[in-house]
Amino acid sequence: MPRQDSSSTISPSPEVDFSIENCGSVFFVRCGSESARKHLAEFVESDSQWFGNALAVEPRFVGGLVSSLREEGWRVQ
């Protein structure tokens, strides 16, 4: 479910649940709240690669991930 409060906001923009950063050969998906981070951790495979608080996603998969998150009601930038 989308985040209910912004008290645990991690990203600089509290209006966004997930932000996507294009780093060339990989995209970083950053969570804007603790509820977003928990959802993403449950949503992705257990062997997914995390770099700090960002999920590393191959370019060929990032579009599908963003679409799924938006369909669930999350705000993605």
Secondary structure, DSSP 8 states (H G I E B T S, - for coil): ---S-STT--SS-TT-SEEEEE-SS-EEEEESSHHHHHHHHHHS-TT--EETTEEEE-HHHHHHHHHHHHHTT--B-
